[in-house]
Amino acid sequence: MPATPPPLNGLRHLALVVENFDECERFYRDILGMRELSRFNDDLVYLTLGNDNLSLGRARPGETPPAKRPMDHFGFVVDTKEDLQAWYDFMKAKDVNLLDTPADHFDGARSFHCTDPAGNVIQPIYHPAISGQRFEGP
């Protein structure tokens, strides 16, 4: 039996394939503040906030939209509850599709949900166990 490998170091990469690629790229850049890490071609871009990697790909014509596959949501961590409220207010002012309002969780976390232009559900979240941590990578 192989030895147990070293522990993983968190979820730092997510890949989405969307039909409305240009609109989604603008959302992640202009609303969420991500920047281009690299661009493979006109149909694939890697975006980052500095400690992660979002692969955003353009769906091919006739391809089954990935948003129709089961995925509940993914989250972006904020450092404080005040930061979370600021994000909610900002997104509301930008007419982002908000699904709920900021609410407390049983474990001390607080979050709300919205969607990107492709319908993927995003959860901006403050969580006391992980908020404020910084990844020191390239």
HELIX and SHEET records of a PDB file:
HELIX    1   1 PHE A   21  ARG A   26  1                                   6    
HELIX    2   2 PHE A   27  ILE A   31  3                                   5    
HELIX    3   3 PRO A   66  LYS A   68  5                                   3    
HELIX    4   4 LYS A   81  ALA A   93  1                                  13    
SHEET    1   A 4 HIS A  13  VAL A  18  0                                        
SHEET    2   A 4 ASN A  53  ARG A  58  1                                        
SHEET    3   A 4 LEU A  44  THR A  48 -1                                        
SHEET    4   A 4 ARG A  35  ASN A  41 -1                                        
SHEET    1   B 4 PHE A  74  VAL A  78  0                                        
SHEET    2   B 4 VAL A 121  TYR A 126  1                                        
SHEET    3   B 4 ARG A 110  SER A 111 -1                                        
SHEET    4   B 4 ALA A 103  ASP A 104 -1                                        
SHEET    1   C 3 PHE A  74  VAL A  78  0                                        
SHEET    2   C 3 VAL A 121  TYR A 126  1                                        
SHEET    3   C 3 CYS A 114  THR A 115 -1                                        
END                                                                             
